[in-house]
Amino acid sequence: MFLLGLTGSIGMGKSTTAQMFADLGCALWDADAAVHRLYGLGGAAVAPFAVAFPDAVIDGTVSRPVLKEIIGRDPGALKRIEAIVHPLVGQDRADFLARTQADIVVLDIPLLFETGGDARVDATACVFVDDASQEARVMSRGTMTRDQFVAIKAKQLPASEKCALATYVIETDTLEHAQAQVQNIVETIRSQLHA
C-alpha cells in the first residue's frame, strides 16, 4: 500500500483533485471529513468536548462557530482543542487504513506540511494555481469575505513553500491539465509498486 499525502492551500482545487485520484481507483481519506464525523452526532469528539468546552456542545454535536468564539476569547484554547482532536483524527485515519484494500491511498490533509504529516506518507502531492485564480475561486463561493480569506491564507504555509516540499506538484489551471497530471502520478506510482 502506497500512501500519498495530498495538500494545497485554500481555493487551489484540492477537493476536485482528490476526487480525480478516487476516480482512478485510489482510496481517499479526507482529514476535514474525519473532523466532521468526530464532531457530529455520536462522534468520538463530542464527549471529550462536553467535559473540556461544555458551551461548544449543542444538541449532541460540537459547534464549530462556538469553538471559533472560544478561540477568539482564549488563544490558549486552540492547543487544548488540538490535544482532543488530533489523536482522534489519527485513530480515524488508522482505522481507514486498516480497512482499505487499495494499492494507493490518498490522504487529503490541508495542513500536511504544517503538522508534520508528510513524515507519515511515502510521497506528497501539492495542488497549485496562481494567486489571482486562487482568490477568484474562493470569492466565487460566496462563503467568506476577502478579509477572512486573507486571514486563512496567512495561517497556511505559502503555496510556493508547499510546492517546493512536495514530491509532485499538480497545477489546477484547467480540469484537463489537472486530470492529466493526476493520471501520470497514479501511473508512476503503480509502475513502482508493481515493478
N, CA and C atoms as a LAMMPS dump frame, in Angstrom:
ITEM: TIMESTEP
0
ITEM: NUMBER OF ATOMS
585
ITEM: BOX BOUNDS ff ff ff
-5.0000000000000000e+02 5.0000000000000000e+02
-5.0000000000000000e+02 5.0000000000000000e+02
-5.0000000000000000e+02 5.0000000000000000e+02
ITEM: ATOMS id mol type element x y z
1 1 1 N 0.847 -1.187 0
2 1 2 C 0 0 0
3 1 3 C 0.887 1.243 0
4 2 1 N 0.615 2.143 -0.939
5 2 2 C 1.39 3.37 -1.084
6 2 3 C 0.572 4.526 -0.53
7 3 1 N 1.158 5.31 0.382
8 3 2 C 0.451 6.452 0.977
9 3 3 C 0.919 7.744 0.324
10 4 1 N -0.042 8.443 -0.284
11 4 2 C 0.239 9.732 -0.928
12 4 3 C -0.479 10.824 -0.149
13 5 1 N 0.283 11.751 0.395
14 5 2 C -0.303 12.886 1.102
15 5 3 C -0.65 13.976 0.108
16 6 1 N -1.903 14.397 0.084
17 6 2 C -2.357 15.439 -0.839
18 6 3 C -2.655 16.705 -0.047
19 7 1 N -2.088 17.816 -0.485
20 7 2 C -2.306 19.076 0.224
21 7 3 C -2.41 20.217 -0.774
22 8 1 N -2.698 21.383 -0.252
23 8 2 C -2.815 22.584 -1.076
24 8 3 C -3.551 23.639 -0.294
25 9 1 N -3.249 24.87 -0.576
26 9 2 C -3.883 25.976 0.135
27 9 3 C -5.334 26.135 -0.296
28 10 1 N -6.085 26.921 0.466
29 10 2 C -7.491 27.176 0.191
30 10 3 C -7.677 27.67 -1.253
31 11 1 N -8.688 27.125 -1.938
32 11 2 C -9.019 27.577 -3.284
33 11 3 C -8.109 27.078 -4.389
34 12 1 N -7.231 26.126 -4.068
35 12 2 C -6.292 25.625 -5.077
36 12 3 C -6.863 24.453 -5.89
37 13 1 N -7.993 23.885 -5.441
38 13 2 C -8.589 22.783 -6.184
39 13 3 C -8.289 21.41 -5.616
40 14 1 N -7.995 21.355 -4.32
41 14 2 C -7.609 20.089 -3.692
42 14 3 C -8.736 19.068 -3.686
43 15 1 N -9.954 19.494 -3.353
44 15 2 C -11.077 18.544 -3.287
45 15 3 C -11.379 17.941 -4.655
46 16 1 N -11.346 18.777 -5.687
47 16 2 C -11.582 18.295 -7.056
48 16 3 C -10.485 17.32 -7.463
49 17 1 N -9.25 17.661 -7.126
50 17 2 C -8.11 16.804 -7.468
51 17 3 C -8.176 15.483 -6.696
52 18 1 N -8.567 15.55 -5.426
53 18 2 C -8.712 14.324 -4.621
54 18 3 C -9.702 13.369 -5.282
55 19 1 N -10.805 13.921 -5.798
56 19 2 C -11.819 13.09 -6.465
57 19 3 C -11.242 12.446 -7.727
58 20 1 N -10.353 13.145 -8.411
59 20 2 C -9.711 12.564 -9.61
60 20 3 C -8.909 11.313 -9.242
61 21 1 N -8.199 11.373 -8.104
62 21 2 C -7.466 10.189 -7.642
63 21 3 C -8.442 9.053 -7.326
64 22 1 N -9.547 9.381 -6.657
65 22 2 C -10.547 8.362 -6.305
66 22 3 C -11.123 7.728 -7.57
67 23 1 N -11.357 8.545 -8.6
68 23 2 C -11.912 8.034 -9.863
69 23 3 C -10.964 7.059 -10.555
70 24 1 N -9.672 7.122 -10.202
71 24 2 C -8.679 6.215 -10.783
72 24 3 C -8.412 5.009 -9.867
73 25 1 N -9.295 4.801 -8.882
74 25 2 C -9.205 3.61 -8.042
75 25 3 C -8.382 3.761 -6.784
76 26 1 N -7.958 4.977 -6.469
77 26 2 C -7.226 5.198 -5.222
78 26 3 C -8.229 5.332 -4.08
79 27 1 N -7.868 4.832 -2.902
80 27 2 C -8.71 5.054 -1.722
81 27 3 C -8.449 6.477 -1.243
82 28 1 N -9.477 7.146 -0.756
83 28 2 C -9.346 8.546 -0.36
84 28 3 C -9.8 8.729 1.078
85 29 1 N -8.902 9.278 1.91
86 29 2 C -9.243 9.647 3.287
87 29 3 C -9.101 11.148 3.409
88 30 1 N -10.129 11.807 3.921
89 30 2 C -10.197 13.265 3.984
90 30 3 C -10.179 13.711 5.443
91 31 1 N -9.134 14.453 5.833
92 31 2 C -8.984 14.895 7.223
93 31 3 C -10.156 15.778 7.665
94 32 1 N -10.604 16.695 6.794
95 32 2 C -11.73 17.575 7.148
96 32 3 C -13.006 16.765 7.376
97 33 1 N -13.239 15.771 6.507
98 33 2 C -14.429 14.922 6.662
99 33 3 C -14.351 14.126 7.966
100 34 1 N -13.135 13.709 8.337
101 34 2 C -12.957 12.979 9.599
102 34 3 C -13.345 13.861 10.779
103 35 1 N -12.931 15.131 10.747
104 35 2 C -13.286 16.059 11.829
105 35 3 C -14.804 16.238 11.889
106 36 1 N -15.443 16.365 10.717
107 36 2 C -16.91 16.485 10.694
108 36 3 C -17.581 15.271 11.337
109 37 1 N -17.061 14.075 11.048
110 37 2 C -17.612 12.847 11.664
111 37 3 C -17.416 12.876 13.176
112 38 1 N -16.226 13.279 13.61
113 38 2 C -15.905 13.303 15.042
114 38 3 C -16.765 14.312 15.796
115 39 1 N -17.091 15.442 15.138
116 39 2 C -17.889 16.5 15.758
117 39 3 C -19.389 16.224 15.681
118 40 1 N -19.793 15.328 14.797
119 40 2 C -21.214 15.069 14.562
120 40 3 C -21.861 14.246 15.661
121 41 1 N -23.165 14.052 15.519
122 41 2 C -23.953 13.281 16.474
123 41 3 C -23.328 11.893 16.65
124 42 1 N -22.997 11.545 17.88
125 42 2 C -22.377 10.252 18.157
126 42 3 C -20.893 10.203 17.86
127 43 1 N -20.311 11.334 17.447
128 43 2 C -18.888 11.386 17.112
129 43 3 C -18.012 11.262 18.348
130 44 1 N -16.811 10.735 18.148
131 44 2 C -15.906 10.462 19.27
132 44 3 C -15.411 11.727 19.981
133 45 1 N -15.508 12.889 19.342
134 45 2 C -15.028 14.129 19.974
135 45 3 C -16.073 14.766 20.89
136 46 1 N -17.34 14.362 20.752
137 46 2 C -18.417 15.041 21.487
138 46 3 C -18.23 14.924 23.008
139 47 1 N -17.979 13.721 23.516
140 47 2 C -17.846 13.529 24.968
141 47 3 C -16.654 14.299 25.548
142 48 1 N -15.454 14.219 24.937
143 48 2 C -14.346 15 25.494
144 48 3 C -14.594 16.518 25.449
145 49 1 N -15.264 16.986 24.389
146 49 2 C -15.576 18.417 24.306
147 49 3 C -16.611 18.814 25.352
148 50 1 N -17.537 17.916 25.642
149 50 2 C -18.562 18.206 26.661
150 50 3 C -17.911 18.45 28.025
151 51 1 N -16.769 17.803 28.258
152 51 2 C -16.033 17.991 29.512
153 51 3 C -15.165 19.254 29.444
154 52 1 N -14.371 19.385 28.359
155 52 2 C -13.397 20.477 28.255
156 52 3 C -14.021 21.82 27.885
157 53 1 N -15.012 21.786 26.996
158 53 2 C -15.655 23.01 26.496
159 53 3 C -17.166 22.782 26.409
160 54 1 N -17.862 22.689 27.546
161 54 2 C -19.282 22.337 27.525
162 54 3 C -20.138 23.274 26.669
163 55 1 N -19.763 24.558 26.573
164 55 2 C -20.526 25.507 25.75
165 55 3 C -20.507 25.135 24.274
166 56 1 N -19.46 24.401 23.85
167 56 2 C -19.291 24.081 22.434
168 56 3 C -20.152 22.909 21.977
169 57 1 N -20.751 22.171 22.925
170 57 2 C -21.589 21.027 22.543
171 57 3 C -23.049 21.448 22.572
172 58 1 N -23.673 21.423 21.393
173 58 2 C -25.069 21.84 21.225
174 58 3 C -25.821 20.705 20.535
175 59 1 N -26.897 20.259 21.148
176 59 2 C -27.725 19.179 20.582
177 59 3 C -26.896 17.944 20.209
178 60 1 N -25.917 17.618 21.068
179 60 2 C -25.145 16.392 20.86
180 60 3 C -24.064 16.478 19.798
181 61 1 N -23.787 17.699 19.304
182 61 2 C -22.721 17.868 18.316
183 61 3 C -21.792 19.002 18.768
184 62 1 N -20.572 18.989 18.24
185 62 2 C -19.614 20.05 18.552
186 62 3 C -19.842 21.187 17.552
187 63 1 N -20.067 22.381 18.074
188 63 2 C -20.336 23.553 17.231
189 63 3 C -19.033 24.249 16.847
190 64 1 N -18.72 24.255 15.549
191 64 2 C -17.517 24.959 15.071
192 64 3 C -17.604 26.461 15.325
193 65 1 N -18.764 27.109 15.068
194 65 2 C -18.84 28.552 15.352
195 65 3 C -18.557 28.878 16.828
196 66 1 N -19.06 28.044 17.759
197 66 2 C -18.796 28.281 19.179
198 66 3 C -17.304 28.079 19.469
199 67 1 N -16.691 27.057 18.855
200 67 2 C -15.25 26.851 19.048
201 67 3 C -14.461 28.069 18.577
202 68 1 N -14.874 28.64 17.432
203 68 2 C -14.197 29.844 16.923
204 68 3 C -14.286 30.981 17.936
205 69 1 N -15.47 31.149 18.536
206 69 2 C -15.654 32.199 19.552
207 69 3 C -14.75 31.942 20.756
208 70 1 N -14.692 30.685 21.193
209 70 2 C -13.863 30.32 22.349
210 70 3 C -12.396 30.638 22.057
211 71 1 N -11.92 30.267 20.861
212 71 2 C -10.525 30.531 20.477
213 71 3 C -10.282 32.042 20.408
214 72 1 N -11.285 32.777 19.921
215 72 2 C -11.173 34.235 19.847
216 72 3 C -10.988 34.874 21.22
217 73 1 N -11.676 34.321 22.217
218 73 2 C -11.574 34.847 23.592
219 73 3 C -10.333 34.339 24.314
220 74 1 N -9.937 33.096 24.003
221 74 2 C -8.854 32.444 24.735
222 74 3 C -7.918 31.739 23.747
223 75 1 N -6.867 32.432 23.284
224 75 2 C -5.953 31.835 22.304
225 75 3 C -5.361 30.499 22.763
226 76 1 N -5.228 30.297 24.067
227 76 2 C -4.702 29.037 24.586
228 76 3 C -5.647 27.865 24.374
229 77 1 N -6.909 28.168 24.077
230 77 2 C -7.9 27.108 23.868
231 77 3 C -7.566 26.247 22.647
232 78 1 N -6.945 26.857 21.645
233 78 2 C -6.636 26.111 20.418
234 78 3 C -5.775 24.888 20.72
235 79 1 N -4.761 25.052 21.56
236 79 2 C -3.887 23.917 21.911
237 79 3 C -4.687 22.809 22.604
238 80 1 N -5.628 23.193 23.47
239 80 2 C -6.445 22.188 24.171
240 80 3 C -7.398 21.487 23.198
241 81 1 N -7.925 22.24 22.248
242 81 2 C -8.802 21.653 21.219
243 81 3 C -8.007 20.665 20.376
244 82 1 N -6.81 21.084 19.938
245 82 2 C -5.964 20.202 19.12
246 82 3 C -5.578 18.939 19.878
247 83 1 N -5.362 19.063 21.195
248 83 2 C -4.997 17.897 22.01
249 83 3 C -6.125 16.871 22.053
250 84 1 N -7.364 17.335 21.912
251 84 2 C -8.516 16.421 21.849
252 84 3 C -8.655 15.849 20.439
253 85 1 N -8.596 16.741 19.436
254 85 2 C -8.946 16.354 18.064
255 85 3 C -7.851 15.55 17.361
256 86 1 N -6.594 15.954 17.481
257 86 2 C -5.539 15.301 16.694
258 86 3 C -5.425 13.793 16.933
259 87 1 N -5.439 13.323 18.195
260 87 2 C -5.378 11.861 18.384
261 87 3 C -6.598 11.138 17.797
262 88 1 N -7.778 11.77 17.874
263 88 2 C -8.991 11.148 17.318
264 88 3 C -8.921 11.077 15.796
265 89 1 N -8.392 12.136 15.175
266 89 2 C -8.222 12.135 13.715
267 89 3 C -7.206 11.051 13.332
268 90 1 N -6.136 10.932 14.1
269 90 2 C -5.132 9.892 13.849
270 90 3 C -5.732 8.495 13.933
271 91 1 N -6.621 8.288 14.903
272 91 2 C -7.29 6.99 15.042
273 91 3 C -8.227 6.728 13.87
274 92 1 N -8.947 7.764 13.437
275 92 2 C -9.853 7.64 12.282
276 92 3 C -9.052 7.227 11.041
277 93 1 N -7.889 7.859 10.851
278 93 2 C -7.024 7.538 9.709
279 93 3 C -6.51 6.097 9.816
280 94 1 N -6.07 5.699 10.999
281 94 2 C -5.564 4.332 11.198
282 94 3 C -6.648 3.299 10.926
283 95 1 N -7.872 3.579 11.389
284 95 2 C -8.998 2.663 11.14
285 95 3 C -9.269 2.541 9.641
286 96 1 N -9.224 3.672 8.936
287 96 2 C -9.446 3.681 7.483
288 96 3 C -8.377 2.845 6.773
289 97 1 N -7.111 3.051 7.153
290 97 2 C -6.007 2.321 6.516
291 97 3 C -6.1 0.815 6.78
292 98 1 N -6.583 0.452 7.967
293 98 2 C -6.721 -0.971 8.306
294 98 3 C -7.81 -1.638 7.464
295 99 1 N -8.808 -0.855 7.04
296 99 2 C -9.936 -1.414 6.272
297 99 3 C -9.703 -1.446 4.764
298 100 1 N -8.889 -0.535 4.238
299 100 2 C -8.81 -0.385 2.787
300 100 3 C -7.968 -1.484 2.129
301 101 1 N -8.357 -1.805 0.911
302 101 2 C -7.636 -2.806 0.111
303 101 3 C -6.912 -2.167 -1.07
304 102 1 N -7.002 -0.846 -1.21
305 102 2 C -6.445 -0.159 -2.382
306 102 3 C -4.921 -0.209 -2.396
307 103 1 N -4.348 -0.165 -3.616
308 103 2 C -2.887 -0.147 -3.736
309 103 3 C -2.323 1.241 -3.42
310 104 1 N -3.109 2.286 -3.723
311 104 2 C -2.7 3.662 -3.433
312 104 3 C -3.763 4.299 -2.547
313 105 1 N -3.33 4.88 -1.437
314 105 2 C -4.245 5.597 -0.548
315 105 3 C -3.841 7.069 -0.558
316 106 1 N -4.803 7.921 -0.894
317 106 2 C -4.568 9.362 -0.884
318 106 3 C -5.114 9.915 0.43
319 107 1 N -4.222 10.55 1.198
320 107 2 C -4.616 11.175 2.455
321 107 3 C -4.723 12.677 2.197
322 108 1 N -5.954 13.17 2.137
323 108 2 C -6.24 14.581 1.856
324 108 3 C -6.125 15.349 3.173
325 109 1 N -4.997 16.047 3.347
326 109 2 C -4.7 16.726 4.609
327 109 3 C -4.3 18.179 4.311
328 110 1 N -5.212 19.141 4.577
329 110 2 C -4.909 20.532 4.244
330 110 3 C -3.607 21.051 4.858
331 111 1 N -3.34 20.71 6.112
332 111 2 C -2.134 21.204 6.792
333 111 3 C -1.07 20.103 6.892
334 112 1 N -0.869 19.38 5.805
335 112 2 C 0.049 18.233 5.772
336 112 3 C 1.459 18.613 6.238
337 113 1 N 2.044 19.644 5.632
338 113 2 C 3.409 20.037 5.979
339 113 3 C 3.457 20.758 7.326
340 114 1 N 2.424 21.574 7.591
341 114 2 C 2.389 22.35 8.835
342 114 3 C 2.341 21.458 10.075
343 115 1 N 1.718 20.268 9.942
344 115 2 C 1.56 19.364 11.09
345 115 3 C 2.574 18.212 11.083
346 116 1 N 3.491 18.2 10.119
347 116 2 C 4.478 17.121 10.045
348 116 3 C 3.92 15.831 9.48
349 117 1 N 2.723 15.89 8.882
350 117 2 C 2.096 14.7 8.31
351 117 3 C 2.867 14.106 7.15
352 118 1 N 3.717 14.921 6.518
353 118 2 C 4.495 14.423 5.385
354 118 3 C 5.473 13.319 5.797
355 119 1 N 5.808 13.253 7.092
356 119 2 C 6.718 12.208 7.582
357 119 3 C 6.031 10.838 7.624
358 120 1 N 4.702 10.815 7.56
359 120 2 C 3.955 9.557 7.674
360 120 3 C 3.433 9.033 6.333
361 121 1 N 3.914 9.612 5.207
362 121 2 C 3.469 9.165 3.888
363 121 3 C 4.681 8.819 3.021
364 122 1 N 4.43 8.108 1.926
365 122 2 C 5.507 7.698 1.024
366 122 3 C 5.893 8.802 0.042
367 123 1 N 4.942 9.673 -0.277
368 123 2 C 5.189 10.798 -1.188
369 123 3 C 4.106 11.845 -0.936
370 124 1 N 4.352 13.052 -1.445
371 124 2 C 3.385 14.135 -1.26
372 124 3 C 3.048 14.764 -2.608
373 125 1 N 1.818 15.259 -2.709
374 125 2 C 1.387 15.988 -3.905
375 125 3 C 0.736 17.28 -3.43
376 126 1 N 1.106 18.374 -4.076
377 126 2 C 0.546 19.68 -3.718
378 126 3 C -0.171 20.256 -4.933
379 127 1 N -1.427 20.651 -4.744
380 127 2 C -2.151 21.317 -5.83
381 127 3 C -1.785 22.794 -5.811
382 128 1 N -1.772 23.392 -7
383 128 2 C -1.304 24.767 -7.11
384 128 3 C -2.006 25.487 -8.249
385 129 1 N -2.313 26.766 -7.995
386 129 2 C -2.802 27.658 -9.043
387 129 3 C -2.302 29.055 -8.683
388 130 1 N -2.252 29.959 -9.65
389 130 2 C -1.735 31.304 -9.38
390 130 3 C -2.631 32.051 -8.381
391 131 1 N -2.056 33.069 -7.745
392 131 2 C -2.745 33.821 -6.686
393 131 3 C -4.082 34.402 -7.131
394 132 1 N -4.134 34.971 -8.324
395 132 2 C -5.373 35.607 -8.805
396 132 3 C -6.483 34.566 -8.973
397 133 1 N -6.141 33.421 -9.528
398 133 2 C -7.141 32.348 -9.709
399 133 3 C -7.61 31.812 -8.362
400 134 1 N -6.655 31.667 -7.431
401 134 2 C -6.99 31.184 -6.089
402 134 3 C -8.017 32.109 -5.441
403 135 1 N -7.742 33.399 -5.44
404 135 2 C -8.654 34.357 -4.806
405 135 3 C -10.008 34.381 -5.515
406 136 1 N -9.999 34.343 -6.837
407 136 2 C -11.259 34.357 -7.598
408 136 3 C -12.118 33.136 -7.251
409 137 1 N -11.486 31.969 -7.123
410 137 2 C -12.229 30.748 -6.768
411 137 3 C -12.868 30.868 -5.388
412 138 1 N -12.087 31.322 -4.42
413 138 2 C -12.603 31.421 -3.05
414 138 3 C -13.718 32.45 -2.972
415 139 1 N -13.532 33.592 -3.603
416 139 2 C -14.544 34.656 -3.544
417 139 3 C -15.831 34.236 -4.267
418 140 1 N -15.697 33.417 -5.331
419 140 2 C -16.881 32.997 -6.094
420 140 3 C -17.774 32.044 -5.3
421 141 1 N -17.217 31.42 -4.256
422 141 2 C -18.023 30.514 -3.418
423 141 3 C -19.052 31.291 -2.598
424 142 1 N -18.742 32.554 -2.291
425 142 2 C -19.65 33.384 -1.508
426 142 3 C -19.773 32.969 -0.05
427 143 1 N -18.777 32.25 0.462
428 143 2 C -18.857 31.755 1.844
429 143 3 C -18.001 32.548 2.819
430 144 1 N -17.173 33.474 2.293
431 144 2 C -16.332 34.27 3.2
432 144 3 C -15.993 35.61 2.569
433 145 1 N -15.589 36.523 3.436
434 145 2 C -15.165 37.839 2.967
435 145 3 C -13.697 37.76 2.53
436 146 1 N -13.253 38.803 1.848
437 146 2 C -11.843 38.836 1.431
438 146 3 C -10.933 38.852 2.657
439 147 1 N -11.327 39.571 3.721
440 147 2 C -10.527 39.61 4.951
441 147 3 C -10.392 38.22 5.569
442 148 1 N -11.489 37.441 5.563
443 148 2 C -11.441 36.075 6.105
444 148 3 C -10.501 35.202 5.263
445 149 1 N -10.59 35.37 3.948
446 149 2 C -9.713 34.621 3.037
447 149 3 C -8.244 34.942 3.324
448 150 1 N -7.926 36.236 3.445
449 150 2 C -6.548 36.665 3.714
450 150 3 C -6.065 36.098 5.049
451 151 1 N -6.954 36.082 6.051
452 151 2 C -6.59 35.557 7.38
453 151 3 C -6.291 34.057 7.317
454 152 1 N -7.126 33.31 6.593
455 152 2 C -6.899 31.859 6.456
456 152 3 C -5.591 31.606 5.703
457 153 1 N -5.399 32.348 4.635
458 153 2 C -4.189 32.179 3.817
459 153 3 C -2.934 32.459 4.648
460 154 1 N -3.022 33.437 5.548
461 154 2 C -1.875 33.812 6.381
462 154 3 C -1.487 32.702 7.356
463 155 1 N -2.455 31.845 7.729
464 155 2 C -2.178 30.751 8.668
465 155 3 C -1.558 29.544 7.967
466 156 1 N -1.654 29.519 6.638
467 156 2 C -1.136 28.382 5.889
468 156 3 C 0.267 28.693 5.37
469 157 1 N 1.065 27.651 5.246
470 157 2 C 2.387 27.779 4.644
471 157 3 C 2.195 28.342 3.235
472 158 1 N 3.022 29.294 2.793
473 158 2 C 2.85 29.822 1.434
474 158 3 C 2.865 28.693 0.397
475 159 1 N 2.039 28.86 -0.635
476 159 2 C 1.904 27.824 -1.665
477 159 3 C 3.25 27.476 -2.296
478 160 1 N 4.099 28.48 -2.495
479 160 2 C 5.41 28.217 -3.116
480 160 3 C 6.257 27.29 -2.235
481 161 1 N 6.156 27.459 -0.909
482 161 2 C 6.907 26.59 0.011
483 161 3 C 6.353 25.172 -0.005
484 162 1 N 4.993 25.053 -0.016
485 162 2 C 4.395 23.717 -0.086
486 162 3 C 4.843 23.004 -1.357
487 163 1 N 4.829 23.732 -2.474
488 163 2 C 5.229 23.127 -3.747
489 163 3 C 6.692 22.685 -3.712
490 164 1 N 7.547 23.501 -3.095
491 164 2 C 8.973 23.158 -3.007
492 164 3 C 9.196 21.892 -2.172
493 165 1 N 8.334 21.667 -1.178
494 165 2 C 8.462 20.496 -0.305
495 165 3 C 7.855 19.23 -0.929
496 166 1 N 6.932 19.403 -1.868
497 166 2 C 6.158 18.274 -2.4
498 166 3 C 6.944 17.422 -3.391
499 167 1 N 6.625 16.127 -3.402
500 167 2 C 7.186 15.203 -4.389
501 167 3 C 6.621 15.529 -5.766
502 168 1 N 5.316 15.795 -5.813
503 168 2 C 4.614 16.115 -7.063
504 168 3 C 3.873 17.437 -6.892
505 169 1 N 3.846 18.259 -7.938
506 169 2 C 3.041 19.482 -7.957
507 169 3 C 2.005 19.316 -9.061
508 170 1 N 0.74 19.557 -8.717
509 170 2 C -0.356 19.428 -9.676
510 170 3 C -0.928 20.817 -9.926
511 171 1 N -0.697 21.331 -11.134
512 171 2 C -1.228 22.656 -11.465
513 171 3 C -2.688 22.499 -11.884
514 172 1 N -3.567 23.224 -11.193
515 172 2 C -5.012 23.06 -11.413
516 172 3 C -5.6 24.224 -12.215
517 173 1 N -4.837 24.697 -13.208
518 173 2 C -5.316 25.801 -14.034
519 173 3 C -6.535 25.404 -14.867
520 174 1 N -6.562 24.155 -15.36
521 174 2 C -7.754 23.624 -16.04
522 174 3 C -7.999 22.206 -15.528
523 175 1 N -9.248 21.751 -15.636
524 175 2 C -9.584 20.384 -15.21
525 175 3 C -8.794 19.36 -16.019
526 176 1 N -8.677 19.59 -17.328
527 176 2 C -7.988 18.635 -18.205
528 176 3 C -6.511 18.522 -17.835
529 177 1 N -5.886 19.655 -17.566
530 177 2 C -4.464 19.647 -17.204
531 177 3 C -4.259 18.925 -15.867
532 178 1 N -5.123 19.234 -14.898
533 178 2 C -5.029 18.566 -13.595
534 178 3 C -5.227 17.056 -13.746
535 179 1 N -6.237 16.681 -14.535
536 179 2 C -6.548 15.26 -14.761
537 179 3 C -5.341 14.525 -15.361
538 180 1 N -4.69 15.138 -16.329
539 180 2 C -3.531 14.515 -16.985
540 180 3 C -2.392 14.313 -15.983
541 181 1 N -2.184 15.297 -15.119
542 181 2 C -1.109 15.195 -14.122
543 181 3 C -1.432 14.104 -13.087
544 182 1 N -2.681 14.033 -12.651
545 182 2 C -3.094 13.007 -11.683
546 182 3 C -2.903 11.617 -12.301
547 183 1 N -3.336 11.474 -13.546
548 183 2 C -3.188 10.195 -14.264
549 183 3 C -1.706 9.789 -14.302
550 184 1 N -0.852 10.734 -14.594
551 184 2 C 0.583 10.479 -14.692
552 184 3 C 1.165 10.045 -13.338
553 185 1 N 0.738 10.719 -12.265
554 185 2 C 1.222 10.377 -10.917
555 185 3 C 0.785 8.958 -10.543
556 186 1 N -0.488 8.641 -10.795
557 186 2 C -1.002 7.307 -10.465
558 186 3 C -0.259 6.237 -11.263
559 187 1 N -0.05 6.486 -12.55
560 187 2 C 0.678 5.516 -13.39
561 187 3 C 2.118 5.342 -12.903
562 188 1 N 2.756 6.449 -12.502
563 188 2 C 4.139 6.392 -11.995
564 188 3 C 4.207 5.56 -10.714
565 189 1 N 3.304 5.827 -9.782
566 189 2 C 3.304 5.093 -8.51
567 189 3 C 2.996 3.617 -8.736
568 190 1 N 2.001 3.343 -9.582
569 190 2 C 1.628 1.922 -9.845
570 190 3 C 2.769 1.189 -10.532
571 191 1 N 3.523 1.856 -11.417
572 191 2 C 4.63 1.176 -12.071
573 191 3 C 5.729 0.841 -11.063
574 192 1 N 5.901 1.701 -10.046
575 192 2 C 6.885 1.417 -8.99
576 192 3 C 6.39 0.281 -8.09
577 193 1 N 5.097 0.3 -7.787
578 193 2 C 4.547 -0.729 -6.901
579 193 3 C 4.59 -2.114 -7.523
580 194 1 N 4.372 -2.162 -8.823
581 194 2 C 4.238 -3.46 -9.486
582 194 3 C 5.469 -3.814 -10.323
583 195 1 N 6.585 -3.119 -10.035
584 195 2 C 7.82 -3.376 -10.791
585 195 3 C 8.422 -4.712 -10.383
